[in-house]
Amino acid sequence: MESTTSSPQNKLKFLQRGKKSTWLSSFNVTDSLGIILISNFAYNTLILFFLALLYGAQARLANKPAPSLVQLNTGETTAVEAIGNKERTPEVIKAFTIKTMSDLFTWTGRLPGKDGVPFSNLDSDPGVEIQGKGRRRGKISTQAWKASFALADDFRDPFLLKLVDLTPSNVFKGKTQFAFVPQFVREPIKIKEGEWTIDLVGTLTVLDTTNNLPTYIPFNKQIHVRAVE
C-alpha cells in the first residue's frame, strides 16, 4: 500500500509551485495595467502633438493676408500681388513704353474715339499750340501732347519743341498721317531701384493721303523708364 503521507521534499515542491502560480498572476495584472497606462499616455501625447500642429497651421493661416482680387472689364477676376511702391512688373513696363511711344508718334489728324467708330467719323484734331521762348512755334497732335506728360519734366519741354519741328502742318489738314508700329521690345533691365532701361524697335509709317504711298522710317531707341509714386 502506498503511503499518503507527503515527505518534506514534496511539501516544499508544492509550496514552490503555489508561489510560482501566484507570482505569475500578479505579474500579468500589473503588467497589463502598465501597458494600458503607457498606451493611453502615448495616445494622448500624439493627440496633443497633432493639435499643436493644427493650431500652428491655423495661426499661420489667420496671419496670412487674404489674396486680393480685382475684376477686369471683361467681368473676369484675377489675383493680384502686393509689391513695393517703386517696383513694376516687366509686362507693365513694356506696355507703358509701347503705349507712350505710340501716342507720341502717331498723328492721324483725328481725335481718338470709341472702339468701333469708323475713322472717317472721328472728329478732326485741331492740334495743340506749343510756345517756344515767348513765341508760337507750331502745333503737335492732341494725343501726343497728352502722352508727353509721361515724360520727365526736364525732358518734356525740349522734346515738345523738337516734336513741333517733326510734325508737318499737313497732318492737321488730313493730307499726311503718321503711325508708329512697334516690332520688338526687349525685357527691361533694372539699373537701380525704380529705374529701368528698355530697347524698343519699331517703324514710323508716313502716309501721304494724296497718293497713298507709305514711307517707312526705322525707329530704334533705348528708353529710360522711372517709377513715380
C-alpha contacts under 8 A as a table, 3 or more apart, distances in Angstrom:
res1	aa1	res2	aa2	distance
6	S	9	Q	7.94
6	S	10	N	5.94
6	S	11	K	6.51
7	S	10	N	5.24
7	S	11	K	6.40
8	P	11	K	5.06
8	P	12	L	6.20
9	Q	12	L	5.10
9	Q	13	K	6.36
10	N	13	K	5.10
10	N	14	F	6.22
11	K	14	F	5.03
11	K	15	L	6.22
12	L	15	L	5.15
12	L	16	Q	6.16
13	K	16	Q	5.02
13	K	17	R	6.19
14	F	17	R	5.12
14	F	18	G	6.23
15	L	18	G	5.00
15	L	19	K	6.18
16	Q	19	K	5.13
16	Q	20	K	6.14
17	R	20	K	5.09
17	R	21	S	6.27
18	G	21	S	5.31
18	G	22	T	6.32
19	K	22	T	5.17
19	K	23	W	6.17
20	K	23	W	5.20
20	K	24	L	6.33
21	S	24	L	5.31
21	S	25	S	6.37
22	T	25	S	5.25
22	T	26	S	6.27
23	W	26	S	5.13
23	W	27	F	6.08
24	L	27	F	5.03
24	L	28	N	6.20
25	S	28	N	5.34
25	S	29	V	6.51
26	S	29	V	5.50
26	S	30	T	6.26
27	F	30	T	5.34
27	F	31	D	5.84
28	N	31	D	5.22
28	N	32	S	5.97
29	V	32	S	5.28
29	V	33	L	6.26
30	T	33	L	5.20
30	T	34	G	6.24
31	D	34	G	5.05
31	D	35	I	6.16
32	S	35	I	5.13
32	S	36	I	6.21
33	L	36	I	5.13
33	L	37	L	6.22
34	G	37	L	5.09
34	G	38	I	6.07
35	I	38	I	5.14
35	I	39	S	5.96
36	I	39	S	5.15
36	I	40	N	6.03
37	L	40	N	5.12
37	L	41	F	6.11
38	I	41	F	5.05
38	I	42	A	6.10
39	S	42	A	5.10
39	S	43	Y	6.04
40	N	43	Y	5.07
40	N	44	N	6.13
41	F	44	N	5.19
41	F	45	T	6.05
42	A	45	T	5.00
42	A	46	L	6.11
43	Y	46	L	5.11
43	Y	47	I	6.25
44	N	47	I	5.01
44	N	48	L	6.16
45	T	48	L	5.08
45	T	49	F	6.18
46	L	49	F	5.02
46	L	50	F	6.33
47	I	50	F	5.25
47	I	51	L	6.10
48	L	51	L	4.98
48	L	52	A	6.10
49	F	52	A	5.11
49	F	53	L	6.35
50	F	53	L	4.97
50	F	54	L	6.09
51	L	54	L	4.97
51	L	55	Y	6.03
52	A	55	Y	5.06
52	A	56	G	6.13
53	L	56	G	5.12
53	L	57	A	6.20
54	L	57	A	5.13
54	L	58	Q	6.16
55	Y	58	Q	5.10
55	Y	59	A	6.06
56	G	59	A	5.03
56	G	60	R	6.20
57	A	60	R	5.20
57	A	61	L	6.12
58	Q	61	L	4.97
58	Q	62	A	5.99
59	A	62	A	5.04
59	A	63	N	6.22
60	R	63	N	5.18
60	R	64	K	6.06
61	L	64	K	5.11
62	A	65	P	7.74
67	P	79	A	6.56
67	P	80	V	7.21
67	P	81	E	7.56
68	S	79	A	5.69
68	S	80	V	5.51
68	S	81	E	7.00
69	L	77	T	6.27
69	L	78	T	5.50
69	L	79	A	4.50
69	L	80	V	5.92
70	V	77	T	5.48
70	V	78	T	5.65
70	V	79	A	6.50
70	V	80	V	7.03
71	Q	74	T	7.90
71	Q	75	G	6.00
71	Q	76	E	5.66
71	Q	77	T	4.34
71	Q	78	T	6.58
72	L	75	G	5.39
72	L	76	E	5.41
72	L	77	T	6.02
72	L	78	T	7.62
73	N	76	E	7.40
83	I	87	E	6.24
83	I	88	R	7.88
84	G	87	E	5.08
85	N	229	E	6.49
86	K	193	E	6.88
86	K	194	G	4.77
86	K	227	A	5.67
86	K	228	V	7.01
86	K	229	E	6.99
87	E	193	E	7.59
87	E	194	G	5.90
87	E	227	A	7.35
88	R	92	V	6.39
88	R	93	I	6.61
88	R	194	G	7.70
88	R	227	A	7.49
89	T	92	V	5.31
89	T	93	I	6.43
90	P	93	I	5.12
90	P	94	K	6.14
90	P	187	E	6.66
90	P	188	P	6.13
91	E	94	K	5.24
91	E	95	A	6.05
92	V	95	A	5.16
92	V	96	F	6.00
93	I	96	F	5.20
93	I	97	T	6.14
93	I	188	P	7.17
93	I	225	V	7.69
94	K	97	T	5.16
94	K	98	I	6.15
94	K	185	V	7.03
94	K	187	E	7.56
94	K	188	P	7.37
94	K	198	I	7.84
95	A	98	I	5.30
95	A	99	K	6.06
96	F	99	K	5.27
96	F	100	T	6.04
97	T	100	T	5.26
97	T	101	M	6.13
97	T	225	V	7.95
98	I	101	M	5.31
98	I	102	S	5.98
98	I	182	P	6.90
98	I	200	L	7.96
99	K	102	S	5.13
99	K	103	D	6.14
100	T	103	D	5.25
100	T	104	L	6.11
100	T	147	A	5.92
100	T	148	S	7.96
100	T	150	A	7.26
101	M	104	L	5.06
101	M	105	F	6.13
101	M	180	F	7.50
102	S	105	F	5.44
102	S	106	T	5.71
102	S	179	A	7.49
102	S	180	F	5.30
102	S	181	V	7.20
102	S	182	P	7.74
103	D	106	T	5.50
103	D	143	Q	5.90
103	D	144	A	5.43
103	D	147	A	5.94
104	L	143	Q	6.97
104	L	144	A	4.19
104	L	145	W	7.47
104	L	147	A	5.94
104	L	148	S	6.88
105	F	144	A	6.83
105	F	178	F	6.90
105	F	179	A	6.48
105	F	180	F	5.64
105	F	204	L	7.54
106	T	144	A	7.50
106	T	177	Q	7.75
106	T	178	F	5.14
106	T	179	A	4.27
106	T	180	F	5.43
107	W	110	R	7.77
107	W	141	S	6.07
107	W	143	Q	7.82
107	W	144	A	7.74
107	W	171	V	6.82
107	W	177	Q	5.67
107	W	178	F	4.84
107	W	179	A	6.37
108	T	111	L	7.97
108	T	171	V	6.63
108	T	174	G	7.40
108	T	176	T	7.40
108	T	177	Q	4.67
108	T	178	F	6.04
108	T	179	A	7.37
109	G	124	S	5.95
109	G	125	D	5.06
109	G	126	P	7.82
109	G	141	S	7.32
109	G	171	V	5.27
109	G	172	F	4.95
109	G	173	K	7.02
109	G	174	G	5.50
109	G	176	T	7.88
109	G	177	Q	6.87
110	R	119	F	7.87
110	R	122	L	6.01
110	R	123	D	5.66
110	R	124	S	4.40
110	R	125	D	4.54
111	L	122	L	6.28
111	L	123	D	5.54
111	L	124	S	5.93
111	L	125	D	5.05
111	L	142	T	7.31
111	L	143	Q	7.36
112	P	122	L	7.09
112	P	143	Q	7.68
113	G	117	V	6.63
113	G	122	L	6.24
114	K	117	V	5.88
117	V	121	N	6.71
117	V	122	L	7.16
118	P	121	N	5.38
118	P	122	L	6.88
119	F	122	L	5.41
124	S	172	F	7.67
125	D	141	S	6.87
125	D	142	T	6.73
125	D	172	F	6.44
126	P	141	S	7.64
126	P	142	T	7.51
126	P	172	F	6.53
127	G	139	K	5.66
127	G	140	I	5.44
127	G	141	S	4.61
127	G	142	T	5.08
127	G	172	F	7.02
128	V	139	K	5.15
128	V	140	I	5.46
128	V	141	S	6.20
128	V	142	T	5.70
128	V	145	W	6.98
129	E	136	R	7.14
129	E	137	R	7.42
129	E	138	G	5.57
129	E	139	K	4.33
129	E	140	I	6.69
130	I	136	R	6.25
130	I	137	R	5.76
130	I	138	G	5.66
130	I	139	K	5.78
130	I	140	I	7.37
130	I	160	L	7.36
130	I	161	L	7.13
130	I	164	V	7.39
131	Q	134	G	6.22
131	Q	135	R	5.44
131	Q	136	R	4.49
131	Q	137	R	5.37
131	Q	138	G	7.36
132	G	135	R	5.33
132	G	136	R	5.97
132	G	137	R	5.52
132	G	161	L	6.87
137	R	161	L	7.42
137	R	164	V	7.00
138	G	164	V	5.70
138	G	165	D	7.82
139	K	164	V	5.84
139	K	167	T	7.49
139	K	169	S	7.78
140	I	144	A	6.72
140	I	145	W	6.74
140	I	160	L	8.00
140	I	163	L	6.87
140	I	164	V	5.69
140	I	167	T	6.25
141	S	144	A	5.22
141	S	145	W	6.29
142	T	145	W	5.09
142	T	146	K	6.31
143	Q	146	K	5.19
143	Q	147	A	6.18
144	A	147	A	5.03
144	A	148	S	6.06
145	W	148	S	5.17
145	W	149	F	7.38
145	W	160	L	7.93
146	K	149	F	6.02
147	A	150	A	5.82
147	A	151	L	7.89
148	S	151	L	5.45
148	S	156	R	6.48
148	S	160	L	7.70
149	F	152	A	7.68
149	F	156	R	7.39
151	L	155	F	6.59
151	L	156	R	5.54
152	A	155	F	5.26
152	A	156	R	5.89
153	D	156	R	5.28
153	D	157	D	7.32
154	D	157	D	6.91
154	D	158	P	8.00
155	F	158	P	5.95
155	F	159	F	6.13
156	R	159	F	5.14
156	R	160	L	6.14
157	D	160	L	5.22
157	D	161	L	6.48
158	P	161	L	5.18
158	P	162	K	6.31
159	F	162	K	5.05
159	F	163	L	6.05
160	L	163	L	4.84
160	L	164	V	6.25
161	L	164	V	5.19
161	L	165	D	6.81
162	K	165	D	5.27
162	K	166	L	6.52
163	L	166	L	4.96
163	L	167	T	6.13
164	V	167	T	5.29
165	D	168	P	7.48
167	T	171	V	7.27
168	P	171	V	5.88
168	P	176	T	7.85
169	S	172	F	5.87
169	S	173	K	7.08
170	N	173	K	4.89
170	N	174	G	6.31
170	N	175	K	5.26
170	N	176	T	5.48
171	V	174	G	5.37
171	V	175	K	5.96
171	V	176	T	4.76
171	V	177	Q	5.90
172	F	175	K	7.65
173	K	176	T	7.67
174	G	177	Q	7.27
174	G	209	T	7.60
175	K	208	D	6.10
175	K	209	T	5.13
175	K	210	T	6.54
176	T	206	V	7.18
176	T	207	L	5.73
176	T	208	D	4.78
176	T	209	T	5.84
177	Q	206	V	5.82
177	Q	207	L	5.14
177	Q	208	D	6.66
177	Q	209	T	7.48
178	F	204	L	6.77
178	F	205	T	5.62
178	F	206	V	4.66
178	F	207	L	6.37
179	A	204	L	5.77
179	A	205	T	5.16
179	A	206	V	6.67
180	F	202	G	7.05
180	F	203	T	5.90
180	F	204	L	4.58
180	F	205	T	6.26
181	V	202	G	5.50
181	V	203	T	5.22
181	V	204	L	6.30
181	V	205	T	7.39
182	P	185	V	7.63
182	P	200	L	7.37
182	P	201	V	6.20
182	P	202	G	4.13
182	P	203	T	6.47
183	Q	200	L	7.87
183	Q	201	V	5.69
183	Q	202	G	4.69
183	Q	203	T	7.32
184	F	200	L	6.00
184	F	201	V	5.05
184	F	202	G	6.57
185	V	198	I	7.26
185	V	199	D	5.81
185	V	200	L	4.60
185	V	201	V	6.24
186	R	198	I	6.05
186	R	199	D	5.30
186	R	200	L	6.59
187	E	198	I	6.54
187	E	199	D	7.81
188	P	196	W	5.97
188	P	197	T	5.69
188	P	198	I	4.68
188	P	199	D	7.66
189	I	196	W	5.26
189	I	197	T	5.28
189	I	198	I	6.37
190	K	193	E	7.38
190	K	194	G	7.82
190	K	195	E	6.02
190	K	196	W	4.30
190	K	197	T	6.61
191	I	195	E	5.90
191	I	196	W	5.40
191	I	197	T	7.12
192	K	195	E	5.43
192	K	196	W	7.13
194	G	226	R	5.74
194	G	227	A	5.09
194	G	228	V	7.95
195	E	224	H	7.33
195	E	225	V	5.71
195	E	226	R	4.44
195	E	227	A	6.35
196	W	224	H	5.95
196	W	225	V	5.22
196	W	226	R	6.48
197	T	222	Q	6.63
197	T	223	I	5.59
197	T	224	H	4.59
197	T	225	V	6.03
198	I	222	Q	5.61
198	I	223	I	5.29
198	I	224	H	6.57
198	I	225	V	7.53
199	D	220	N	7.46
199	D	221	K	5.89
199	D	222	Q	4.35
199	D	223	I	6.21
200	L	219	F	7.83
200	L	220	N	5.88
200	L	221	K	5.48
200	L	222	Q	6.22
200	L	223	I	7.35
201	V	218	P	7.88
201	V	219	F	5.64
201	V	220	N	4.48
201	V	221	K	6.57
202	G	218	P	6.36
202	G	219	F	4.93
202	G	220	N	6.41
203	T	216	Y	6.33
203	T	217	I	5.66
203	T	218	P	4.76
203	T	219	F	5.24
204	L	216	Y	5.78
204	L	217	I	4.91
204	L	218	P	6.26
204	L	219	F	6.52
205	T	214	P	6.43
205	T	215	T	5.74
205	T	216	Y	4.71
205	T	217	I	6.31
206	V	214	P	5.41
206	V	215	T	4.95
206	V	216	Y	6.27
206	V	217	I	7.74
207	L	212	N	6.06
207	L	213	L	6.08
207	L	214	P	4.40
207	L	215	T	6.38
208	D	211	N	5.93
208	D	212	N	5.38
208	D	213	L	6.11
208	D	214	P	6.57
209	T	212	N	4.85
209	T	213	L	7.67
